[in-house]
Amino acid sequence: MEHKSKRNSFGGTIGFVLAAAGSAVGLGNIWRFPYLAAKDGGGLFIVVYLILALTFGFALLTTEVAIGRKTKQSSMTAYKKVHERWGFLGPVSSLIPFLIMPYYCVIGGWVLKYMVGYMTGAGSAMAADGYFTSFITSQYQPLIFLVIFLAMTVFVVIRGVNKGIEASARVIMPVLLILVIAIAVFSLTIQHNDGETVRTGLQGLKVYVVPDLHDLTFGKLLVTVMDAMGQLFYSISVSMGIMITYGSYVKDDANLAKSVNQIEIFDTIVAFLAGAMIIPAVFAFQGAEGMSASGPGLMFISLPMVFEKMGVIGTVVGVAFFVMVLFAALTSAVSILETVTASIMDRFGTGRTKAALIEGVLALILGMIVCLGYNVFYFELKLPNGATAQILDIMDYVSNQILMPLLSIGTCILVGWVVKPKYAIDEITRNGERFSRKALYTVMVKYIAPAMLILLFVRAVGFMV
């Protein structure tokens, strides 16, 4: 009981929702959602994603937030409090953000570099062929921007739950939302004549939102479902201990069911707007073939080329875009670092500053190795899913495609079958709140979510295309 009384908490429900949404609204929303939507039939992917967000994602998010508030522990120690024999899930849940933190900060450094570049008028140079490759393969620049981005993240976490995480989220998230909406609206107004055809942003929006059912087969639909499920891990920040940790900071009198709904809505809106922001612009300037890029290729190669074709206004849009992306990356990095920091604090009784600095140093060392993976330590490895990978890709594959589904399967078995769904439902309704999706939650956490997660894992290890 003494430990509970000393634990920090969010000042209010709004602070928790903004911090949780800030964690979820990251690079995955911005560079992965638009690509998957373009690849998987536009509106068809969006419909499938919405259905899964309201069922599959809802079940995982509800479970983790409930575990966090009920145990008042970070993910490292929370699972053992749920059930003594299932404590082994704690180290797994802490290993995931530990693996993600270094390479996420490397990419955050790339974003910072591009933001500074656009602010100083170097946008044209950044749009040139080979610029991005020459940047990430250089030995010093990526390291410098990694250090700056990581230092910003550590600073916020050291300031604590209220003065750091919650205070920054209350400022950053509204600004981020305004920037996303503004860029999305601008993208819809674009009209480009390449000498042969005239393409508009509105045509790109149609490609994005209208379901493409041409040649739809069960196999293609299954791929769309698997892609949408994989995206949900990024979009709602589950299966990496973050929501358990943030849930442990939620006050006992907060309405958890309402908070979960708000997080779902916020994340889904931003994910949709990311597509509305990127796809119309890329389609207008590069046509359908330009929409095949994803990840770093989309953000650091394709989009700068689009901004360059916009002329003078492209510099302004480039600045706004990379400021927005930096905010998204920073709020996510803060949540990842906080999860590992809280795990060290709860497991070893370490103070916040010391725990954050320990993880910061470890992330810096591993982040430097990731940076050098594009020059000094460069190699290529074939992953079980067929992709060719370097150090960053391997860390991403192990954390996101192997450990996260396995952790979620274990969590569903624990809550669905060992301690029963009533464990989470009682926490959600502890103050007499109405939980309208109680029946859906029970079915999802016991049967449907574990089955879908097993399929996702099987696909990740290469047994299913």
N, C-alpha and C positions, 0 to 999 in steps of 0.2 A: 504493500500500500504506500510505503514511503516513496518508492520509485515512481509511482503514478503521480504523486503530488508534485514532484520535481519536474515532470515532463512538460516541455513547451506545448503550446496549442495555438491553432489559428485563432485570430481575434474574432472571427465570425464566419458564417457559412459562405459569404461572398468571397472572402479571402481564400478559403479552401477550394471553392469551385474554380476561381481564377488560377490558383497555383496548380491544381490538378489539370486544368485545361492547358495551361502553359507547358506543363510537362508533356502532354499528349500532342500539342500542336508543335511539331518539329519538322526536321528535314524529310521524314517519311511522308508526311502530308503533302509537302510542297513538290518534291521531285519524284515521288513514287505513285501517288494517287492519280495525277493526270496521265501518266504513261499507261498505267493499268486500264484506266477508263478508255483511252484511245485504242489499246490493244484488244480489249475484251468487249467490244460492241457498244461503247459509249453509254447510252442510257441503260442498257442491259446491266452493265457492271454497277452503275449507280443504284439501280433498283435492288440488285442482289446485295450490295453493300449495306443499304438501308435496312433491309430485312435482317441481315446478320447482326448489324449494330444493335437493333432493338431486341434481339434474342440471344445470340451467342456472346456478343460483346457485353451486353447488359448483365448476363449471368456471371462472367468473369470479373467485371468491374465491381458488381455488387458484392461478390464473395470476398474480394481482396480488401475493399474498404471496410466491410463488416469485421473481418479478421483483425484489421489494424486497430479499429476503435475498441473492439472488445478486449484485445490483449494489451493495448497500449504499449506495443513493442514494435521495433523494426522487423523486417522480414527475417533477419538472421535468427532472432529468438522467438518470433511470434508463433511459428509452426509448432515448436515444442510445447508452448502454452496451450495450443489448440488440442494437441494429443501428444503425450510423451514419446510414443514410438515413431512419430512422424516428424521429429525434429530435424531429420536429415535433409528435409526440403529447404530448411533455412540457409545452410551454406550454399546450396545450389542457387537459391534466389538471390544471394549476395554476389555469387560468382558472375552472374549475368551482367549486372551493371558495372562490375569491376572490369569485365572484358570490353564492354561497350564504351566506357568513359574515355580511354586513350584515343581510339580512332574517331570518336565523335568530336573530340576537341581538335583533332587534326583537321577534320572537315570544317569545324567552326573557324579555325584559323584561315582556311581557304576562303570562307565567306567574308571574313574580316578583311583579307587582302583585296578582294574584289570590291567591297564597299569603299575602302580607302581609295582604290584605283578610280572608281567612278566619281568620287568626291573631288579628286585632284585632276579630273579631266583626262584620264588615261583609258577611257572606255573604248576608243577606237583600237588601241593597241591590244586590249584584252579580247577583242573580237577577231583578231588575226588568227589565221591557221597556225596551229602548233603552240599558241601562247600558253594554254593551260598545261600542256604536257611539259613544256620547258620550265614552267613554274614549279610543278610538283616534283620534277626530277632534279631541280637545283638543290644543293645541299644545305643552304643556310636560310633562305627566305621562309620556307614552310616551318622551320624550327622556330623562327622568331615569332611568327604569327600564332603558332601553337602555344608558346609561352604566354603571350598577351591574352589570348582567349581563355586559357586555363586559369590565369591569374584573376581575370574578371569573375569567373565561375567560383573559384575558391573564396574570393572576397565576399560574394553574396552569401555563401553557405556559412562562413565564419560569423557573419552578423546575426545568424540565427533564424528561427522560424518566422518570428514577427517582423523584426527590423530588416531581415534579409529577403527570405523567400516570399513572404506575403506582401511586403512593401513593394518589392520590385515587380511582382505579378500585377498588383493594383495599378501600376503605371504602364508597364510594358504591354499587357494584354489588350487594353482598350486602343492604344496606339497601333498595335499590330493589326487589330481587326479593321480599324479605319483605313490603314494602308492597303490591306488585302482588298477591301471593297473598292477603294479608289482605283487601284490598278486593274481590278476585274472590269469595272465600268469603262475605264479607258480602253482596255483590250477589245471591248465590244464595238467601239467607235472606229476601229482601225479599218482602213481600206487601202489595199496595195495593188498596184498595176506593175506586173513584171515584164510588160511588153507583149505578152501573149494572152494572158488572162487577168481578170480583176477578181481578187479574193478579198473577202471582208471578215471582220471578227465575228459578225453575226452568223456567217456560214460555218465558222469554226465552232461557235456555240451549238449550232444544230448537230454537228458531228459529235459533240460532247454529250448532249442531253437526249437525243433521239435514239432509242434502242435500235441497234443494227441486228436484225434477226436473219440476215442473209446467210444461207448455208449453216444455220444453227443446228448442231447435233448434241446428243447427250454428252459426248466427250468434251465438246467445247464449253457446254454449260458447266460441267464439272470443273474444268480448268478455271472458269470465271469464279465459281464458288470458292475454290482453293485460293485463288489470288486475292479475293475479297477478304477471306479469313486471315491470310497472312498480313494483309494491309491493316487489319483491325488491331493487331499487336502494336503496330506503330501508332495508329490513330488514337487509341485510348490508353496507351502506356500500361498495359497489363503484362503479367508474366515476367516482370523484372524487379519485383519487390517495391516498386515506387508507390503504388496505390495502397499497399499495406502500410508503408512508412507514413505516407501522407494521411492515411486514415487514422493512424495512431495519434495524430495531432488534432483530430476533430473533437470538439467538445461534446460531452455526453448528452446535452440537450439539443443538439443539432438534428435536423430532419434528414436522415441519410438517404431515404428513398427519393426525396425531392432533389438533393444534391447530386445523386447519381444521374437522375434525369437531366439536370442542367448541364452536367459534364458531357453526357451523350450528345445533347443538342448543340452545344458550343463546338465540340470537336467535329461533328458531322457537317455543320455549316462551314467551318474553316476548310475542311477537306474538300467540300464541294466548290467553295470559292477559289481554292488553289487551282482546281481544274479550269474554272471559268476565267481565271486570271492568265493562265499559261496557254491552254489549248487554242483559244481564238487568235491570240497573237502569233503563235508559232504557225498555225494553219494559214493565216493571212500572208505571211512572208515566205513560208517554206512549203506550203501545201501539205498534203496527207503524208508524204514521205518524211517531212520534218518532225512528225509526231511519234517517230519510232524511238526517239532518244529517251533515256531515263537516267536517274541518279546524277552523278557528277557530269556526265555528258550533256544532260539536259540543262543543268543549272549553269555550268561554267563554260560550255562551248556553244550550244544551240541558242540559248537566250541572249548572250552577249551579241551574237550575230544578228538576232532580231532587233535588239536595241540599236545596233549600228545602222541598220536599214531605216530606222525611224528618223534619222537625222538628229538635229539639235535636241528635240524632245526626248530622244532616246537616252541621253545622259541623265536627264531629270528622272525618267522612269527607272533607269538603272540604279540610280542612287536610292530611290524609294523602295525598289525591289530588294536590294541587298541590305538595306537597313531593316526591312521587314524580316528577311530571312535570318539576319543576325539576331534579332529579338527572339525569333522562334527557336533558333539553335541554342541561344543562351538559357532560355527558360527550361528547355529540355535537359541541357547539360547540368543545370543547377539541381534538377530533380534526381538525375542519375548520381551526381556526387553526394547529394544529401542522403540517398539511400545507403550508399557504402559508408558514409560518415556515421549515420545513425546506427548501422550494424556494428561498427567498431565501438561506438559509445556504449551500446547495450550489452555487447558481448564481453568487453574488457573494462568497462567503467571509465573509459578515457574521457577527458574533457573535449568539448566541441572543437576548439581551435586546434588542439593537437591531433585529433582524429581527422579533421579536414586537411591539415597539412601533410599528414602521413599518406593519405590517399592521393593528395595533390602531387606529391613527389613520385609515388608509384605510377600514377597516370602520366606524369611527365616523362619518366624513363621509358615506359612502354610506348607512349606517343612518339618519342624520338625514334624508336625502332620502327614504328609504322611509317614515319616520314622517310627514313633511310631505306625503307622497303621499295622505294621507287628509284633508288640509285645504288648506294653501296651494297645493300642487302637484297637487291632485286633477284627474283626468281619467279617461275610460274608453276602452278600446281593445278592438276585437274581434280575438281571436287566431285563427290558422288552424284550430284545433280547435273553434271556435265559442264558446269561453268569453269572457266580458267581464272585462277585466283592468285593474288599477291597477299602479303601479310595482312593488310586491311581487310580484304575480302574473306580471308580464312577466319579472322576474329569475328567478323559479321556473321558468317555462315554458322560457326559453332554456337554463338550466343543467340542469334535470332531464329535459326531454322532447326537447330537440334535441342538446345537447352530450354528455350522458351516453351515449345510445345510439350516437352517432357515435364517441365514444372507445372504447366497448366493441367496436364493429365493427372499428375499427382495431387494437385489441389482439388480437382473435381472429385477424385476418388475419396480423398480425406473428408471433404465437406458433404459430398453426395451420399457416401456409403458408411463411413466410419463414425463421424460425429452427427451425421444426418443434416439435411437442409435446414432443419429447425434451429440449428446453431446460428446460422447467419440471419435467418428470418426473425428470430427473437431479438437480435441486435438491431436490425433495421426498424423494428416496431417497438423498441423498448420504451418509448415515450408515448405510446398509444397512436403512433402515426399509422395511416392507412397504407398498405402495401398491395396495390391493385394487381401487380404481376406476380403474386406469390405462387400460383399454380404453374405459371410459365417458368418461373425461376427453378422450381423443384424439378420439373421435367428436363429442363436444359442442363442443370448441374449434375443430375444423376445419369442421364442417358445420352442426350443428343450432343452436348458439348464434348464429352470424352470421346465419343465415336468420331466426331469431326476432327478432333485434335489428333487422333491416331492416324486418320487419313492424311492430314497435313504433314505429320512426321514421316510417314511412309513415302510421301512424295519428296520430301526434303532429302532423304537418304538415297533417292534414285530408283526406287522400286515402282514409281508411277510417274508418268510424264505430266 
